[in-house]
Each structure stands twice: as C-alpha cells, then as structure tokens.
Amino acid sequence: MIDTWLFAALCLFILAACAFLRAIPGPSPFDRIIAANAGVTIALSGILLLGIAWGSLVLIEAAVVAGLLCYGGIFAMAHTVRGEPS
Amino acid sequence: MSSVVADIAIWLLLFAGVGFAGIGLIGLLLFPDIRSRRYTAVRATLIGLSATVLAVILYGVYELQASGGGQYTVLLALAILLAATVFAGNMAVSKEILARAVRTDYCSPATPPAEPAGPDT
C-alpha cells in the first residue's frame, strides 16, 4: 500500500510543477512572481511531507533554508521588477 | 486519542492541504486580473500549507506521546519554523506586489467606468 505522506507529497509536487509552468507565459512580470511564489509555497509543503515519508529531518531543515533563499529572491524580484501593464 | 482517530485526522488534513493547493493553482490559472490572482494564490496556498503543517504537528504530537524520542520534538520545531518562514515570506511578497501593482496601475478594470450622464440637449 502506498504511503499516505508520499502520495500527498507527490500530488503537491505535481501542483508545484504546474505553478512553475504557469510562471513561464506571464504575461506580466508580476504574474510570473505570483506564480513562482505559489509554486515555492506548494513545493515547500511537499518537501515537508517528503521528509516525513522518508524519515529525514535534514530534508526539512534544507526546506527551511531553501524557503528563506527563495522568498528572499522573490521579494527582491518583486521590489526591482519593472514592466508594462498586460 | 486512538491511532485510528489520529490517522483519520491526519488523512483529512493532508487531503485539505492538497485540495487548497489545487484551488490556489486553479485561481492562478483562471482569474482575470492580478489582484484576484494574487489574493487567491497566496491565501489558498497558505491555507493548504497550514493544513499540511497541522497534519505534521498532529503526527509528531501523537508519536511523541506514544513512543517519546527527541526526533519528534525536533520535527515539531522544524515544522513550526517552516510554517513561520513561509508565512513571513508570503506576506512580504504579497504586500510588495500589491503596492507595486497598484502604483503601476496593473489592476485597471477590464471595462472603463461609465461616464456620468450629461444634461440632455
């Protein structure tokens, strides 16, 4: 029987991939930032569940560090981006 | 709390987490303007993350009571730290996007407001 944590993590990773794919077309830079933000949030949820499924606390620590870096980068992009209205 | 009740609660919370993440993605794909997309994506994914973290906390508390062990305490602390990180990051990015989108008039309505009716000639 498939592990519930692993199945939920897999579903969240698929949703995160869809959100990252949504970031490609845009059309405006803010659309890309919003999609990347949602994708990072969903992917971090998936990493948390993957850490439970694999019994690895290091994975969750890495998720915290990756979250800090990703949100820092997304905030910097949101602060500096300039673009034309879509 | 029996194991069956804990398992059902964890399953329901995981289902809610995946469901709200899906709702956030659907809102990201379907809504027409940036403000509604931002609102739906941020709120729904945060609710999904909250449900996921609640499931992890429930699992950690149950295992801590059942068998003890320091790893479950570390798991609870890491889950709360991850939730705090994601909440703070989402709030900061969301406020920045809202401020800049309003300032650059990204949220203009699809149809311009109707002109006030002038006096009849």
Backbone of each chain as ProteinMPNN parsed JSONL, in Angstrom:
{"seq_chain_A": "MIDTWLFAALCLFILAACAFLRAIPGPSPFDRIIAANAGVTIALSGILLLGIAWGSLVLIEAAVVAGLLCYGGIFAMAHTVRGEPS", "coords_chain_A": {"N_chain_A": [[0.848, -1.198, 0.0], [0.488, 2.194, -0.812], [2.341, 4.82, 0.694], [0.746, 7.283, 2.657], [1.784, 9.824, 3.202], [3.754, 10.017, 1.271], [2.265, 9.902, -1.075], [0.69, 12.225, -0.853], [2.75, 14.108, -0.892], [3.695, 13.695, -3.476], [1.478, 14.52, -5.0], [1.485, 17.239, -4.276], [3.919, 18.046, -5.358], [3.409, 17.77, -8.067], [1.436, 19.733, -8.384], [2.979, 21.951, -7.722], [4.791, 21.93, -9.834], [3.051, 22.543, -11.93], [2.374, 25.154, -11.164], [4.854, 26.415, -11.46], [5.142, 26.083, -14.184], [3.132, 27.784, -14.988], [4.326, 30.16, -14.495], [5.882, 30.666, -16.677], [4.508, 31.689, -19.104], [3.575, 34.2, -18.274], [1.501, 36.986, -18.503], [2.665, 39.377, -17.59], [5.413, 40.663, -15.569], [4.7, 40.57, -12.87], [2.796, 38.562, -12.808], [4.416, 36.348, -13.212], [5.915, 36.432, -10.884], [3.979, 36.033, -8.909], [3.109, 33.458, -9.573], [5.497, 32.024, -9.209], [5.836, 32.405, -6.496], [3.597, 31.047, -5.429], [4.237, 28.493, -6.356], [6.643, 27.94, -4.98], [5.684, 27.896, -2.35], [3.914, 25.688, -2.403], [5.704, 23.691, -3.132], [7.412, 23.649, -0.919], [5.667, 22.679, 1.016], [5.353, 20.118, -0.013], [7.996, 19.149, 0.28], [8.182, 19.096, 3.026], [6.342, 17.04, 3.642], [7.586, 14.988, 2.276], [9.874, 14.705, 3.783], [8.762, 13.605, 6.092], [7.827, 11.193, 5.029], [10.154, 9.902, 4.211], [11.486, 9.878, 6.558], [13.41, 11.792, 7.223], [14.946, 14.328, 8.811], [16.774, 16.159, 8.0], [16.059, 16.894, 5.48], [13.863, 18.535, 5.942], [15.056, 20.618, 7.321], [16.677, 21.558, 5.256], [14.62, 22.431, 3.632], [13.664, 24.629, 5.05], [15.846, 26.392, 4.863], [16.006, 26.624, 2.077], [13.541, 27.796, 1.619], [13.864, 30.305, 2.863], [15.844, 31.398, 1.188], [14.557, 31.34, -1.329], [12.245, 32.954, -0.936], [13.484, 35.328, -0.267], [14.753, 35.908, -2.698], [12.509, 36.105, -4.395], [11.193, 38.258, -3.254], [13.07, 40.25, -3.691], [13.003, 40.32, -6.478], [10.345, 41.15, -6.844], [10.569, 43.644, -5.778], [12.231, 45.022, -7.476], [11.363, 44.731, -10.06], [10.304, 45.936, -13.213], [7.792, 46.711, -15.512], [5.565, 46.621, -18.322], [2.05, 47.277, -18.272], [-0.161, 44.506, -18.651]], "CA_chain_A": [[0.0, 0.0, 0.0], [1.32, 3.385, -0.941], [2.379, 5.652, 1.883], [-0.106, 8.464, 2.517], [2.634, 11.021, 3.156], [4.439, 10.065, -0.023], [1.276, 10.221, -2.111], [0.355, 13.654, -0.737], [3.914, 14.863, -1.363], [3.722, 13.593, -4.943], [0.429, 15.426, -5.506], [1.922, 18.63, -4.105], [4.994, 18.339, -6.324], [2.776, 17.961, -9.381], [0.811, 21.061, -8.37], [4.054, 22.952, -7.759], [5.308, 21.976, -11.214], [2.067, 23.292, -12.718], [2.507, 26.581, -10.83], [6.082, 26.92, -12.095], [4.871, 26.205, -15.624], [2.309, 28.988, -15.159], [5.199, 31.34, -14.436], [6.586, 30.89, -17.951], [3.851, 32.585, -20.067], [3.359, 35.544, -17.752], [2.27, 37.793, -19.438], [3.402, 40.467, -16.965], [6.379, 40.163, -14.581], [4.043, 40.279, -11.595], [2.191, 37.233, -12.942], [5.466, 35.355, -13.001], [6.307, 36.444, -9.472], [2.897, 35.401, -8.133], [3.133, 32.014, -9.839], [6.677, 31.456, -8.554], [5.564, 32.417, -5.056], [2.697, 29.928, -5.13], [4.959, 27.251, -6.596], [7.58, 27.705, -3.873], [4.904, 27.526, -1.162], [3.421, 24.31, -2.551], [6.852, 22.779, -3.134], [7.896, 23.503, 0.456], [4.743, 21.744, 1.671], [5.701, 18.78, -0.483], [9.26, 18.72, 0.885], [7.877, 18.751, 4.424], [5.727, 15.711, 3.665], [8.598, 14.023, 1.836], [10.725, 14.464, 4.94], [8.067, 12.653, 6.965], [7.74, 9.886, 4.368], [11.475, 9.284, 4.191], [12.064, 9.899, 7.897], [14.639, 12.581, 7.157], [14.797, 15.687, 9.328], [17.684, 17.042, 7.257], [15.295, 17.401, 4.333], [13.023, 19.643, 6.408], [15.976, 21.738, 7.566], [17.022, 22.105, 3.944], [13.446, 23.144, 3.13], [13.617, 25.937, 5.714], [16.886, 27.236, 4.261], [15.606, 26.911, 0.691], [12.438, 28.754, 1.672], [14.409, 31.64, 3.131], [16.529, 31.888, -0.018], [13.593, 31.562, -2.414], [11.41, 34.123, -0.665], [14.341, 36.497, -0.398], [14.91, 36.194, -4.122], [11.232, 36.543, -4.985], [10.932, 39.612, -2.76], [13.966, 41.162, -4.413], [12.465, 40.474, -7.831], [9.134, 41.964, -6.779], [10.936, 45.014, -5.426], [13.004, 45.69, -8.519], [10.883, 44.484, -11.418], [9.544, 46.975, -13.903], [7.202, 46.143, -16.717], [4.407, 47.311, -18.883], [0.796, 46.603, -17.968], [-0.533, 43.493, -19.635]], "C_chain_A": [[0.883, 1.247, 0.0], [1.217, 4.226, 0.322], [1.554, 6.925, 1.653], [0.726, 9.737, 2.403], [3.293, 11.165, 1.794], [3.475, 10.433, -1.145], [0.899, 11.702, -2.064], [1.518, 14.519, -1.216], [3.998, 14.842, -2.886], [2.678, 14.518, -5.573], [0.872, 16.886, -5.398], [3.039, 18.984, -5.074], [4.429, 18.532, -7.725], [2.129, 19.342, -9.463], [1.874, 22.168, -8.427], [4.644, 23.071, -9.157], [4.352, 22.742, -12.122], [2.171, 24.797, -12.435], [3.764, 27.166, -11.453], [5.911, 27.025, -13.606], [4.017, 27.431, -15.91], [3.17, 30.253, -15.142], [5.855, 31.634, -15.771], [5.833, 31.872, -18.853], [3.643, 34.001, -19.555], [1.914, 35.976, -17.793], [3.063, 38.92, -18.769], [4.408, 39.896, -15.962], [5.722, 39.832, -13.243], [3.31, 38.938, -11.635], [3.222, 36.142, -12.673], [5.858, 35.282, -11.528], [5.243, 35.76, -8.617], [2.914, 33.885, -8.337], [4.343, 31.355, -9.178], [6.478, 31.395, -7.049], [4.659, 31.248, -4.662], [3.415, 28.594, -5.319], [5.935, 26.921, -5.479], [6.825, 27.263, -2.623], [4.441, 26.072, -1.242], [4.583, 23.316, -2.514], [7.419, 22.59, -1.724], [6.974, 22.598, 1.268], [5.083, 20.311, 1.272], [6.997, 18.27, 0.128], [9.049, 18.344, 2.343], [7.281, 17.343, 4.522], [6.716, 14.633, 3.21], [9.57, 13.707, 2.969], [10.09, 13.5, 5.924], [8.094, 11.255, 6.335], [9.079, 9.165, 4.391], [12.123, 9.239, 5.567], [13.347, 10.701, 7.987], [14.365, 13.991, 7.657], [15.697, 16.674, 8.588], [16.968, 17.671, 6.064], [14.433, 18.599, 4.749], [13.891, 20.854, 6.753], [16.396, 22.392, 6.248], [15.857, 22.878, 3.354], [13.337, 24.523, 3.765], [14.632, 26.887, 5.078], [16.512, 27.613, 2.823], [14.45, 27.901, 0.658], [12.917, 30.163, 1.929], [15.056, 32.22, 1.88], [15.531, 32.227, -1.124], [12.739, 32.807, -2.15], [12.22, 35.409, -0.683], [14.512, 36.896, -1.853], [13.633, 36.708, -4.759], [10.902, 37.958, -4.517], [11.827, 40.625, -3.473], [13.478, 41.385, -5.84], [11.228, 41.364, -7.824], [9.464, 43.421, -6.485], [11.576, 45.755, -6.585], [12.376, 45.595, -9.901], [10.13, 45.706, -11.95], [8.984, 46.362, -15.176], [6.003, 46.933, -17.163], [3.145, 46.573, -18.471], [0.397, 45.649, -19.076], [-1.837, 43.868, -20.316]], "O_chain_A": [[1.88, 1.33, 0.716], [0.155, 4.33, 0.936], [1.647, 7.56, 0.603], [0.414, 10.622, 1.606], [3.384, 12.258, 1.236], [3.827, 11.185, -2.054], [0.798, 12.356, -3.102], [1.307, 15.542, -1.867], [4.331, 15.849, -3.511], [2.957, 15.211, -6.552], [0.659, 17.674, -6.319], [3.097, 20.113, -5.56], [4.92, 19.367, -8.484], [2.252, 20.037, -10.472], [1.69, 23.186, -9.094], [4.96, 24.169, -9.615], [4.789, 23.503, -12.985], [2.069, 25.615, -13.35], [3.743, 28.301, -11.929], [6.455, 27.93, -14.239], [4.162, 28.053, -16.963], [2.792, 31.282, -15.703], [6.341, 32.745, -15.982], [6.449, 32.82, -19.339], [3.544, 34.926, -20.361], [1.112, 35.33, -17.119], [4.054, 39.378, -19.338], [4.263, 38.746, -15.546], [6.153, 38.905, -12.557], [3.211, 38.254, -10.617], [2.942, 35.15, -12.0], [6.102, 34.2, -10.993], [5.568, 34.996, -7.708], [2.752, 33.123, -7.384], [4.232, 30.251, -8.644], [6.905, 30.44, -6.4], [4.923, 30.549, -3.684], [3.223, 27.669, -4.53], [6.05, 25.766, -5.071], [7.27, 26.36, -1.914], [4.558, 25.319, -0.276], [4.465, 22.234, -1.938], [7.856, 21.494, -1.374], [7.441, 21.836, 2.114], [5.098, 19.407, 2.108], [7.098, 17.09, 0.463], [9.654, 17.395, 2.842], [7.671, 16.555, 5.384], [6.684, 13.505, 3.702], [10.033, 12.574, 3.098], [10.777, 12.673, 6.524], [8.349, 10.262, 7.016], [9.129, 7.949, 4.571], [13.184, 8.638, 5.736], [14.263, 10.346, 8.728], [13.646, 14.759, 7.017], [15.419, 17.873, 8.55], [17.229, 18.814, 5.689], [14.294, 19.561, 3.994], [13.494, 21.992, 6.5], [16.461, 23.617, 6.141], [16.061, 23.87, 2.653], [12.959, 25.484, 3.096], [14.317, 28.042, 4.789], [16.677, 28.759, 2.405], [14.385, 28.752, -0.23], [12.447, 31.112, 1.301], [14.848, 33.387, 1.549], [15.642, 33.266, -1.776], [12.537, 33.622, -3.05], [11.71, 36.462, -1.066], [14.426, 38.074, -2.2], [13.664, 37.636, -5.567], [10.389, 38.766, -5.292], [11.387, 41.724, -3.813], [13.532, 42.503, -6.353], [11.073, 42.228, -8.688], [8.733, 44.325, -6.89], [11.479, 46.979, -6.672], [12.798, 46.294, -10.821], [9.423, 46.398, -11.217], [9.658, 45.571, -15.836], [5.502, 47.803, -16.451], [3.171, 45.35, -18.334], [0.581, 45.923, -20.262], [-2.315, 43.134, -21.18]]}, "seq_chain_B": "MSSVVADIAIWLLLFAGVGFAGIGLIGLLLFPDIRSRRYTAVRATLIGLSATVLAVILYGVYELQASGGGQYTVLLALAILLAATVFAGNMAVSKEILARAVRTDYCSPATPPAEPAGPDT", "coords_chain_B": {"N_chain_B": [[-6.343, 9.719, 22.644], [-7.007, 7.696, 19.985], [-5.205, 5.582, 17.681], [-6.493, 5.237, 15.277], [-8.245, 7.405, 15.102], [-6.396, 9.485, 15.059], [-5.067, 8.871, 12.685], [-7.133, 9.202, 10.803], [-7.694, 11.917, 11.133], [-5.236, 13.022, 10.363], [-5.181, 12.163, 7.721], [-7.386, 13.535, 6.679], [-6.515, 16.178, 7.02], [-4.276, 16.203, 5.35], [-5.537, 15.749, 2.915], [-7.056, 18.094, 2.759], [-4.971, 19.918, 2.605], [-3.738, 19.334, 0.115], [-5.949, 19.79, -1.483], [-6.53, 22.554, -1.108], [-4.183, 23.633, -2.093], [-4.501, 22.92, -4.755], [-6.763, 24.454, -5.328], [-5.684, 26.993, -5.105], [-3.933, 26.925, -7.284], [-5.741, 26.658, -9.39], [-7.11, 29.079, -9.169], [-4.994, 30.731, -9.801], [-4.724, 30.151, -12.463], [-7.184, 30.81, -13.623], [-8.335, 33.327, -12.887], [-8.961, 36.758, -13.843], [-7.515, 39.191, -13.362], [-4.611, 40.755, -11.84], [-4.818, 41.315, -9.108], [-6.841, 39.642, -8.03], [-5.766, 37.171, -8.722], [-3.407, 37.207, -7.228], [-4.465, 37.344, -4.641], [-5.962, 34.936, -4.431], [-4.006, 32.964, -4.975], [-2.089, 33.358, -2.949], [-3.599, 33.195, -0.525], [-5.001, 30.703, -0.669], [-2.936, 28.829, -1.049], [-1.555, 29.255, 1.308], [-3.436, 28.42, 3.205], [-3.535, 25.744, 2.495], [-0.89, 25.002, 3.103], [-1.004, 25.422, 5.845], [-2.807, 23.435, 6.657], [-1.313, 21.187, 5.963], [0.939, 21.473, 7.642], [-0.36, 21.321, 10.084], [-1.18, 18.653, 9.995], [1.327, 17.417, 10.121], [2.146, 18.315, 12.654], [0.204, 17.136, 14.252], [0.792, 14.449, 13.8], [3.403, 14.389, 14.857], [2.956, 15.067, 17.572], [1.33, 12.958, 18.353], [3.027, 10.739, 17.964], [5.03, 11.482, 19.718], [3.76, 11.325, 22.173], [3.148, 8.639, 22.152], [5.517, 7.11, 21.811], [7.668, 8.633, 22.571], [10.897, 10.305, 22.397], [13.453, 12.329, 21.036], [13.505, 13.104, 18.408], [10.99, 13.663, 17.442], [10.285, 15.945, 18.776], [12.102, 17.69, 17.605], [11.115, 17.532, 15.032], [8.592, 18.765, 15.341], [9.413, 21.365, 16.032], [10.793, 22.086, 13.699], [8.75, 21.979, 11.805], [7.079, 24.053, 12.663], [8.852, 26.167, 12.386], [9.272, 26.143, 9.62], [6.674, 26.752, 8.759], [6.424, 29.345, 9.81], [8.409, 30.652, 8.354], [7.418, 30.428, 5.717], [4.984, 31.794, 5.937], [5.839, 34.402, 6.635], [7.42, 35.055, 4.406], [5.516, 34.895, 2.329], [3.715, 36.905, 3.072], [5.34, 39.199, 2.944], [6.097, 39.247, 0.211], [3.575, 39.36, -0.958], [2.52, 41.825, -0.04], [4.363, 43.56, -1.208], [3.961, 43.104, -3.936], [1.314, 43.923, -4.176], [1.488, 46.643, -3.514], [3.167, 47.61, -5.547], [1.778, 46.846, -7.831], [-0.557, 48.302, -7.632], [0.535, 50.834, -7.716], [1.625, 50.949, -10.249], [-0.57, 50.768, -11.734], [-1.575, 48.255, -12.481], [-3.899, 47.017, -11.978], [-6.089, 47.782, -13.433], [-9.506, 48.148, -14.317], [-11.344, 45.877, -16.459], [-13.28, 46.993, -18.087], [-13.779, 50.385, -18.752], [-14.959, 52.813, -16.334], [-18.321, 54.019, -16.501], [-19.175, 57.041, -18.128], [-20.379, 59.945, -16.492], [-23.756, 60.872, -16.934], [-24.537, 63.475, -19.082], [-26.162, 66.713, -19.292], [-29.314, 66.677, -20.904], [-29.827, 67.594, -24.28]], "CA_chain_B": [[-6.635, 9.729, 21.212], [-6.594, 6.413, 19.426], [-4.423, 5.682, 16.46], [-7.394, 5.356, 14.124], [-8.716, 8.791, 15.047], [-5.273, 10.313, 14.618], [-4.816, 8.604, 11.261], [-8.192, 9.824, 10.002], [-7.497, 13.372, 11.174], [-4.072, 13.338, 9.522], [-5.566, 11.961, 6.323], [-8.255, 14.65, 6.28], [-5.709, 17.397, 6.911], [-3.472, 16.099, 4.124], [-6.458, 15.945, 1.786], [-7.365, 19.53, 2.703], [-3.782, 20.623, 2.139], [-3.605, 19.157, -1.337], [-7.104, 20.435, -2.119], [-6.387, 24.017, -1.135], [-3.114, 23.956, -3.04], [-5.117, 22.845, -6.085], [-7.634, 25.627, -5.506], [-4.803, 28.13, -5.388], [-3.429, 26.815, -8.658], [-6.861, 26.941, -10.305], [-7.292, 30.526, -9.148], [-3.87, 31.328, -10.535], [-4.91, 29.939, -13.897], [-8.469, 31.244, -14.167], [-8.797, 34.678, -12.59], [-8.565, 37.628, -14.949], [-6.616, 40.313, -13.078], [-3.501, 40.419, -10.947], [-5.186, 41.395, -7.696], [-7.558, 38.427, -7.632], [-4.818, 36.056, -8.81], [-2.512, 37.279, -6.068], [-5.221, 37.025, -3.428], [-6.296, 33.511, -4.393], [-2.812, 32.121, -4.903], [-1.441, 33.462, -1.637], [-4.454, 32.721, 0.565], [-5.318, 29.271, -0.768], [-1.738, 28.017, -0.796], [-1.224, 29.342, 2.734], [-4.354, 27.532, 3.925], [-3.063, 24.386, 2.232], [0.313, 24.763, 3.908], [-1.41, 25.324, 7.254], [-3.374, 22.101, 6.872], [-0.212, 20.229, 5.907], [1.742, 21.595, 8.866], [-1.179, 20.784, 11.171], [-1.087, 17.197, 9.918], [2.647, 17.028, 10.626], [2.16, 18.553, 14.098], [-0.615, 16.084, 14.868], [1.591, 13.223, 13.743], [4.516, 14.492, 15.797], [2.447, 15.028, 18.945], [0.861, 11.6, 18.636], [4.187, 9.862, 18.107], [5.755, 11.88, 20.927], [3.048, 10.754, 23.318], [3.115, 7.176, 22.093], [6.811, 6.445, 21.95], [8.718, 9.52, 23.04], [12.001, 10.462, 21.453], [13.743, 13.721, 20.743], [13.366, 13.466, 16.99], [9.659, 14.219, 17.194], [10.35, 17.338, 19.227], [12.788, 18.438, 16.537], [10.186, 17.598, 13.904], [7.596, 19.802, 15.628], [10.061, 22.673, 15.94], [11.096, 22.39, 12.292], [7.505, 22.245, 11.089], [6.634, 25.404, 13.028], [9.797, 27.115, 11.775], [8.976, 26.203, 8.186], [5.425, 27.488, 8.581], [6.687, 30.763, 10.055], [9.172, 31.159, 7.205], [6.554, 30.558, 4.537], [4.018, 32.862, 6.178], [6.511, 35.698, 6.555], [7.797, 35.3, 3.016], [4.327, 35.158, 1.518], [3.16, 38.214, 3.412], [6.222, 40.239, 2.426], [5.984, 39.288, -1.258], [2.223, 39.779, -1.318], [2.385, 43.274, 0.169], [5.179, 44.268, -2.191], [3.292, 43.021, -5.241], [0.105, 44.75, -4.136], [1.874, 48.051, -3.558], [3.709, 47.978, -6.854], [0.762, 46.674, -8.858], [-1.457, 49.448, -7.555], [1.252, 52.032, -8.101], [1.837, 50.974, -11.694], [-1.894, 50.659, -12.354], [-1.757, 46.952, -13.095], [-5.205, 46.474, -11.632], [-7.134, 48.565, -14.067], [-10.647, 47.296, -14.65], [-11.425, 45.456, -17.856], [-14.087, 47.975, -18.802], [-13.677, 51.668, -18.057], [-16.222, 53.224, -15.708], [-19.211, 54.767, -17.386], [-19.146, 58.488, -17.977], [-21.639, 60.461, -15.942], [-24.665, 61.358, -17.965], [-24.582, 64.923, -19.173], [-27.528, 67.259, -19.439], [-29.935, 66.419, -22.196], [-29.919, 68.799, -25.116]], "C_chain_B": [[-6.113, 8.423, 20.611], [-5.847, 6.631, 18.12], [-5.315, 5.872, 15.237], [-7.884, 6.789, 13.977], [-7.598, 9.71, 14.556], [-4.997, 10.106, 13.136], [-5.867, 9.263, 10.377], [-8.028, 11.34, 9.982], [-6.313, 13.783, 10.308], [-4.432, 13.19, 8.046], [-6.43, 13.125, 5.834], [-7.453, 15.947, 6.119], [-4.819, 17.364, 5.67], [-4.34, 16.314, 2.885], [-6.797, 17.425, 1.633], [-6.164, 20.322, 2.198], [-3.607, 20.532, 0.642], [-4.755, 19.869, -2.055], [-6.966, 21.946, -2.188], [-5.228, 24.446, -2.029], [-3.654, 23.903, -4.475], [-6.03, 24.029, -6.36], [-6.799, 26.869, -5.813], [-4.269, 28.109, -6.804], [-4.536, 27.125, -9.668], [-7.141, 28.437, -10.347], [-6.209, 31.254, -9.899], [-4.083, 31.229, -12.042], [-6.143, 30.668, -14.445], [-8.773, 32.722, -13.971], [-8.2, 35.697, -13.536], [-7.549, 38.706, -14.596], [-5.639, 39.937, -11.971], [-3.94, 40.399, -9.497], [-5.906, 40.12, -7.244], [-6.655, 37.192, -7.725], [-3.891, 36.036, -7.601], [-3.245, 36.835, -4.807], [-5.483, 35.524, -3.335], [-5.053, 32.641, -4.22], [-2.201, 32.16, -3.514], [-2.31, 32.841, -0.552], [-4.672, 31.208, 0.501], [-4.082, 28.413, -0.514], [-1.316, 28.104, 0.666], [-2.16, 28.474, 3.575], [-3.934, 26.08, 3.714], [-1.816, 24.046, 3.037], [-0.044, 24.627, 5.384], [-1.982, 23.946, 7.556], [-2.276, 21.038, 6.869], [0.619, 20.264, 7.185], [0.953, 21.082, 10.07], [-1.155, 19.258, 11.181], [0.25, 16.715, 10.476], [2.712, 17.209, 12.146], [1.349, 17.482, 14.822], [0.132, 14.757, 14.904], [2.722, 13.257, 14.77], [4.061, 14.405, 17.241], [2.004, 13.617, 19.305], [2.042, 10.651, 18.827], [4.996, 10.194, 19.352], [5.089, 11.305, 22.164], [3.147, 9.233, 23.33], [4.467, 6.556, 22.41], [7.904, 7.328, 22.508], [9.818, 9.674, 21.995], [12.192, 11.909, 21.058], [13.513, 14.104, 19.301], [12.002, 14.062, 16.679], [9.556, 15.66, 17.709], [11.022, 18.209, 18.172], [11.871, 18.585, 15.328], [9.135, 18.687, 14.124], [8.2, 21.193, 15.488], [10.338, 23.049, 14.491], [9.832, 22.697, 11.5], [6.999, 23.646, 11.397], [7.552, 26.452, 12.404], [9.542, 27.258, 10.275], [7.684, 26.982, 7.925], [5.635, 28.983, 8.794], [7.446, 31.392, 8.899], [8.276, 31.408, 6.005], [5.54, 31.681, 4.732], [4.673, 34.23, 6.032], [6.888, 36.03, 5.115], [6.604, 35.634, 2.148], [3.747, 36.534, 1.81], [4.01, 39.346, 2.841], [6.077, 40.37, 0.908], [4.613, 39.797, -1.671], [2.032, 41.279, -1.15], [3.193, 44.062, -0.857], [4.507, 44.253, -3.563], [2.067, 43.924, -5.262], [0.462, 46.225, -4.254], [2.348, 48.446, -4.946], [2.661, 47.831, -7.952], [-0.221, 47.822, -8.838], [-0.764, 50.685, -8.066], [1.434, 52.117, -9.611], [0.542, 50.728, -12.465], [-2.046, 49.358, -13.114], [-3.174, 46.438, -12.91], [-6.318, 47.29, -12.258], [-8.292, 47.663, -14.448], [-10.695, 46.989, -16.135], [-12.23, 46.45, -18.689], [-14.012, 49.295, -18.055], [-15.011, 52.053, -17.427], [-17.031, 54.115, -16.635], [-19.124, 56.262, -17.087], [-20.454, 58.956, -17.352], [-22.488, 61.092, -17.044], [-24.722, 62.881, -17.933], [-26.016, 65.411, -19.31], [-28.071, 66.974, -20.838], [-30.048, 67.717, -22.993], [-31.311, 68.947, -25.701]], "O_chain_B": [[-4.931, 8.1, 20.72], [-5.862, 7.718, 17.543], [-4.954, 6.569, 14.289], [-7.935, 7.327, 12.871], [-7.829, 10.601, 13.738], [-4.723, 11.064, 12.414], [-5.542, 9.818, 9.327], [-8.202, 11.975, 8.942], [-6.382, 14.785, 9.597], [-4.027, 14.008, 7.22], [-6.239, 13.635, 4.731], [-7.692, 16.718, 5.19], [-4.633, 18.388, 5.013], [-3.93, 16.974, 1.93], [-6.825, 17.951, 0.52], [-6.323, 21.287, 1.449], [-3.357, 21.536, -0.025], [-4.556, 20.476, -3.107], [-7.255, 22.55, -3.221], [-5.285, 25.504, -2.655], [-3.303, 24.74, -5.307], [-6.074, 24.547, -7.475], [-7.158, 27.683, -6.663], [-4.164, 29.151, -7.452], [-4.291, 27.778, -10.683], [-7.378, 29.003, -11.414], [-6.459, 32.266, -10.554], [-3.675, 32.11, -12.799], [-6.148, 31.095, -15.6], [-9.422, 33.321, -14.829], [-7.066, 35.538, -13.989], [-6.776, 39.107, -15.466], [-5.816, 38.943, -11.267], [-3.484, 39.554, -8.728], [-5.6, 39.584, -6.179], [-6.762, 36.278, -6.907], [-3.625, 34.981, -7.025], [-2.722, 36.055, -4.011], [-5.256, 34.912, -2.291], [-5.045, 31.703, -3.424], [-1.836, 31.123, -2.961], [-1.821, 32.05, 0.254], [-4.539, 30.517, 1.511], [-4.166, 27.387, 0.16], [-0.779, 27.141, 1.213], [-1.726, 27.861, 4.55], [-3.973, 25.278, 4.647], [-1.695, 22.95, 3.583], [0.545, 23.812, 6.095], [-1.677, 23.357, 8.593], [-2.303, 20.105, 7.672], [0.961, 19.222, 7.742], [1.527, 20.476, 10.975], [-1.114, 18.641, 12.245], [0.304, 15.729, 11.212], [3.265, 16.363, 12.849], [1.755, 16.985, 15.872], [0.107, 14.038, 15.903], [2.968, 12.272, 15.466], [4.705, 13.743, 18.055], [2.26, 13.134, 20.408], [2.046, 9.846, 19.759], [5.581, 9.307, 19.974], [5.763, 10.854, 23.09], [3.22, 8.616, 24.393], [4.558, 5.598, 23.178], [8.966, 6.83, 22.883], [9.679, 9.227, 20.857], [11.231, 12.627, 20.782], [13.344, 15.282, 18.986], [11.868, 14.871, 15.762], [8.833, 16.482, 17.147], [10.571, 19.317, 17.882], [11.849, 19.631, 14.679], [8.821, 19.444, 13.205], [7.59, 22.09, 14.906], [10.141, 24.199, 14.097], [9.834, 23.567, 10.629], [6.541, 24.352, 10.499], [7.09, 27.498, 11.948], [9.592, 28.361, 9.732], [7.609, 27.774, 6.985], [5.091, 29.799, 8.051], [7.168, 32.525, 8.506], [8.356, 32.452, 5.358], [5.265, 32.438, 3.801], [4.124, 35.117, 5.379], [6.696, 37.158, 4.662], [6.664, 36.547, 1.325], [3.335, 37.245, 0.893], [3.482, 40.328, 2.32], [5.949, 41.478, 0.386], [4.493, 40.572, -2.62], [1.451, 41.935, -2.015], [2.753, 45.114, -1.321], [4.488, 45.265, -4.264], [1.812, 44.61, -6.252], [-0.177, 46.97, -4.997], [1.97, 49.498, -5.461], [2.655, 48.609, -8.906], [-0.675, 48.276, -9.889], [-1.369, 51.5, -8.762], [1.402, 53.202, -10.19], [0.551, 50.51, -13.677], [-2.564, 49.33, -14.23], [-3.601, 45.522, -13.612], [-7.379, 47.461, -11.657], [-8.077, 46.524, -14.862], [-10.163, 47.732, -16.959], [-11.904, 46.715, -19.846], [-14.169, 49.317, -16.834], [-16.069, 51.667, -17.923], [-16.483, 54.862, -17.445], [-19.014, 56.677, -15.933], [-21.518, 58.418, -17.657], [-21.981, 61.751, -17.951], [-24.929, 63.487, -16.882], [-26.953, 64.621, -19.426], [-27.338, 67.033, -21.825], [-30.326, 68.785, -22.447], [-31.575, 69.902, -26.431]]}, "name": "protein", "num_of_chains": 2, "seq": "MIDTWLFAALCLFILAACAFLRAIPGPSPFDRIIAANAGVTIALSGILLLGIAWGSLVLIEAAVVAGLLCYGGIFAMAHTVRGEPSMSSVVADIAIWLLLFAGVGFAGIGLIGLLLFPDIRSRRYTAVRATLIGLSATVLAVILYGVYELQASGGGQYTVLLALAILLAATVFAGNMAVSKEILARAVRTDYCSPATPPAEPAGPDT"}
